[in-house]
Structure formats: C-alpha cells, structure tokens
Amino acid sequence: MIGYPSKRGDIIDRIHGTAAGMKAGDIRDIQRLYRRRLPPERIVTAEFARGLAALSRRINRQIGTLVSRRGEVLYVIVGDHRQIVIPDLEGFRSSSARLKGLRLIHTHLGTEPLTGDDLTDLALLRLDMISAIEVGEDGLPGRMHSAHLIPENPGGAYWLLMDPVPVFEADLNFTEFIQALEDELARGQRTRRVASAEGAILIRVETDPLFDSEGSLDELRELARSSGVEVLDTVTQHRQGYDPRYLMGRGRLSDLVIRALQIGAGLLIFDHELSPGQVRSITDFTDLKVIDRSQLILDIFARRAHSREGKIQVELAQMQYLLPRLATKNTALSRLTGGIGGTGPGETKLEINRRRARERIGRLKKDLKGVQKGRSQRRRLRRRRGLPVISIIGYTNTGKSTLLNALTQSSVLTEDILFATLDPKSSRLRFPRDREAIITDTVGFIRNLPKELASAFRATLEELGEADLLLHVIDVSNPGFEEQVLAVEKILEELDLQNKKCVRVFNKIDLFPDKVVLDNLCRRFDAIPLSALDPETFPPLLGKLEGELQPLDIE
C-alpha cells in the first residue's frame, strides 16, 4: 500500500498496489479518483468509466476502485496489466449474514471477461458486486462484465454472471438490486436458523479412504449440539495429504466461505486438532470464527463442571490448551503491570501473557493436588467401612448416569447430550441379599480426548484403579459401538487398568431391533443386555455384580 500526501478533509488519499515506474502526473490523476462520486443507484456512470479506462490504458495497468453504497470511492488500486490485488478490508463490516457493502469496479486491458481470481475475490470478500470494464487500444471503455453472489442454490452455483453490456447501456438500479439481494439472503438464512443458537459448518478432511468419516462427523454433530451450536451443514474433503496451512484445499475453503454466507453460518468446526498457525491462517482467509474438536470439547467441559475439582481441572486444561496459542492471539489475559515488583524492562505483551498463563497453571496444579488429597482421605475412610467400590465407565452418552439413578434411586442429572455428567457421583447400591457397595459414576470417555483434558483429568481417572470392579456401559444401539468399546479400552490401557476386573453391559436394548443379532453380540462381547429405563432387566446384572464381589469377602 503506497500513501501520498494529498488530503481531502482529514483523509489521506492512498494508492493501493504499486506505483513504481509511474509518472507524477499519472499518480495525481489516479488520486483524483477519490474525489469522484457515483450516484448510489448506478453501478457506474459513462463519465467515470471513460476516465478509468483512459488512465488504465495510459499506464498500461489494471486500475480498480472499491465503491461504497453511497457512491464514495473508498479504495483506489493499481495492479499490473494482468490483475489487481485487493487490500485488507478489515475495517469494513464483517458478518456471515450480510455482504461487505462495497462493489469493485476495475479495468481489463482488452476484451477479457471476469477471471477466476475475480470471482474468488467476489466470494471471499463477500463484495456486493464485481465489474470489469473492457479497455480498447484507443483507451475507450467497451463492455462491462459483472457478477454477484446468489442465495443458496440447489444447483450448486455460488454466483451469477450477468450478461455483458456496453458501459453506456448499464441501467440497473443498483440500490434496489442490492437491497433485494440482501433481503433474499436473509430470508434463506432465517428459515434454517434456531433462535439463540450459533450456526456452524462441520468439516472433516480425510486422507484414509477406509476411515468412517461419516461416523466421526456424526459424533462431532452431537458435540456441537451439546455445546448449544446449530449445525447448518457438514463438509468432507478427501485428500492424499493435509495442507500444512489450511488443512484442506484453498479452493474448497473458498467454497466454504460462500456456503457460510448463503446459509448464515458464522462458525467453522474442524473434526481435527488444528495447530495454532492453522487456526490463524483459516481465520484470516475466511473471516469466520474457527475452532477445532479439542476446543469444542473444552467448551462443553467448561459448561458442565460444577464442583470445585471439576472447575479446576477444566480451567487447567483450558490454560494448557491456550499457552501454545498465545503467539497467535492478541488478547491479554489481564492488564499490564509495571513499576516496582512489576514486569521487567522490555517485556512484551505476549511475554506477559505467557508468564501469567504459566503462573496460573502452576497455581491450578497446586490447588488440584489439595483437592485430590481430600478425596484420597475420603476413599480411605470408605475402605475402613468395608464397602466394595464399583466404578461405572463407558463412552460418553451411553446411559451411565441413567443406570446409576435406576440402580440406586438417585437423582444424578441425565440428559441426551454428550458429557452431561462431568463431576463424579457416588451412591450406595443394595443387592437383593442385603449386601451393599458404593457405585460411582465417572466422566464419559471419548476417542482422541484432547491431551490437555487427559492430563487434567488423569488423577480422576486413575482413581478407577482403586475400584474393586469396573462396570463398562455400552450403547449397543449405536452403530459405532464397537469403535467406542475400543476407545474405552485404549484409555484403560493407557491408565494401566486393562487387567482390572470388568463387567460389560449392553444398554439401550429397547432401541435394538434384532434380538437374534443382540444375543450373538452378547455372547461375542460377554455382555449383559439391559435397558436402564426398565428395572425388570436388572436382575442378571445385579447377580453378576454380586457374584464378582463375593470372593472379596470384605468384612
């Protein structure tokens, strides 16, 4: 961007692009474009087009202007003879539900129509319209090629190429046109949106053709729903390898921006763990909010944590997730300090943020040890009372809390969402022969648990080692239950609990249609079938649990 000290009021006129090799007179004439004003109802006037074309032919370069809806020329851009490069428009409104409020009018040296780069700029920047004016050898304007974005189209097109017309015959009422277009975009979005829910597009980039991408996105959809997000669309791209900067292809990412505009999505959720650099690159490219799977799970945990220990664990996980990403965030954790006892000379805002994050992580770890010490004391007291401990484990949302409530007449929160239970809950379980045990509900497992959460909750999960028996609850009605079983067993192996005595339960058999297949699955997995909603199915489970605890002969 090249600035020149020609002022109009308190605004300095600037030529964006390059002015290298241009004469001083040409620069002054180009700067005078800022003083021009177009009627709001006209895309361009014949006089404006003549001046733009003459200047473009004189310097043998493309010239572009970005014009507001009031007809003001807000940007003047000079490129080379093939293209122009639009500057950063960060200062202008940015909303997934509206266009940018700017139209681009630029020249093409010759009779070339709108190019792929032109249409990409139209889409990525959400411009009101893009128009290219042909410039003849004599410096006179010829036809004008124009295009604009369109609402959601079943045919898959994102923009409409208008018929080229001579500049002098362009009579479209632009004010009425753009108002009607935005109204149509808004109507299409309102029919898809749920009040108070943030609209998102879910994205999966897959390099393994055998991986169950659809099942993975289904789980991500449930995570989004549990976080109060409305999923408006899902996108899967198959590639040989991940793009190191954008994860997915740049062209597909461009399509996503247009799709987000059409359906009113302001959030992109990736079914991956993005690097800090990828989050920044994708955000800058799309001008949309971008989060990954780990950040979504962290958000759910933050909403669900109610106990002091749970809140400490979640905040610790969030801080550990944030620390390596501070280099790409421009948000201070707190106000700057200074003076005696404050920061040292030359410490930058980023360094202050990192230092404060590390200090907070240290305090949280210390607090967590204190809470865990208290829980260890309660556990020893329970042991002295001679009660065996059964820990319920399983994938998230398999019905663990519902089963606990039904077995013990408790009132643990149950919802059809992922991670409804985050804080461990314990109740007494009385067997038919008047024997008692402590049964504990734990946080649900999930595949690829973010390492920050796995670290923060490791102490809680390690308490499973103190249990006398594990009760693995499996949602047999879920088509991907076998992958869920493997995910749970993998976490148990990481905790060195793979040899712990465990009873498997197939829950939600009321949703399983084929009894013969169910019987075969029960034999294959050595599982007890039941429905947590039907106490009449409990006796086989209670008998199994009591039989497994009997050899302990705890007195």
C-alpha positions, 0 to 999 in steps of 0.5 A: 500500500503506497500513501501520498500526501494529498488530503481531502478533509482529514483523509489521506488519499492512498494508492493501493498496489504499486506505483513504481515506474509511474509518472507524477502526473499519472499518480495525481490523476489516479488520486483524483479518483477519490474525489469522484462520486457515483450516484448510489443507484448506478453501478457506474456512470459513462463519465467515470468509466471513460476516465478509468479506462483512459488512465488504465490504458495510459499506464498500461495497468489494471486500475480498480476502485472499491465503491461504497453504497453511497457512491464514495470511492473508498479504495483506489488500486493499481495492479499490473496489466494482468490483475489487481490485488485487493487490500485488507478490508478489515475495517469494513463490516464483517458478518456471515449474514450480510455482504461487505457493502462495497462493489469493485469496479476495475479495468481489463486491458482488452476484451477479457471477461471476469477471471477466476481470481475475480470471482474468488475475490467476489466470494471471499470478500463477500463484495456486493458486486464485481465489474470489469470494464473492457479497455480498447487500444484507443483507451475507450471503455467497451463492455462491462462484465459483472457478477454477484453472489446468489442465495443458496442454490440447489444447483450448486452455483455460488454466483451469477454472471450477468450478461455483458453490456456496453458501459453506456447501456448499464441501467440497473438500479443498483440500490434496489438490486442490492437491497433485494439481494440482501433481503433474499439472503436473509430470508434463506438464512432465517428459515434454517436458523434456531433462535439463540443458537450459533450456526456452524459448518462441520468439516472433516478432511480425510486422507484414509479412504477406509476411515468412517468419516461419516461416523466421526462427523456424526459424533462431532454433530452431537458435540456441537449440539451439546455445546448449544451450536446449530449445525447448518451443514457438514463438509468432507474433503478427501485428500492424499495429504493435509495442507500444512496451512489450511488443512484442506484445499484453498479452493474448497475453503473458498467454497466454504466461505460462500456456503457460510454466507448463503446459509448464515453460518458464522462458525467453522468446526474442524473434526481435527486438532488444528495447530495454532498457525492453522487456526490463524491462517483459516481465520484470516482467509475466511473471516469466520470464527474457527475452532477445532474438536479439542476446543469444542470439547473444552467448551462443553467441559467448561459448561458442565463442571460444577464442583470445585475439582471439576472447575479446576481441572477444566480451567487447567486444561483450558490454560494448557490448551491456550499457552501454545496459542498465545503467539497467535492471539492478541488478547491479554489475559489481564492488564499490564503491570509495571513499576516496582515488583512489576514486569521487567524492562522490555517485556512484551505483551505476549511475554506477559501473557505467557508468564501469567498463563504459566503462573496460573497453571502452576497455581491450578496444579497446586490447588488440584493436588489439595483437592485430590488429597481430600478425596484420597482421605475420603476413599480411605475412610470408605475402605475402613467401612468395608464397602466394595467400590464399583466404578461405572465407565463407558463412552460418553452418552451411553446411559451411565448416569441413567443406570446409576439413578435406576440402580440406586434411586438417585437423582444424578442429572441425565440428559441426551447430550454428550458429557452431561455428567462431568463431576463424579457421583457416588451412591450406595447400591443394595443387592437383593441379599442385603449386601451393599457397595458404593457405585460411582459414576465417572466422566464419559470417555471419548476417542482422541480426548484432547491431551490437555483434558487427559492430563487434567483429568488423569488423577480422576481417572486413575482413581478407577484403579482403586475400584474393586470392579469396573462396570463398562456401559455400552450403547449397543444401539449405536452403530459405532459401538464397537469403535467406542468399546475400543476407545474405552479400552485404549484409555484403560490401557493407557491408565494401566487398568486393562487387567482390572476386573470388568463387567460389560453391559449392553444398554439401550436394548429397547432401541435394538431391533434384532434380538437374534443379532443382540444375543450373538453380540452378547455372547461375542462381547460377554455382555449383559443386555439391559435397558436402564429405563426398565428395572425388570432387566436388572436382575442378571446384572445385579447377580453378576455384580454380586457374584464378582464381589463375593470372593472379596469377602470384605468384612 
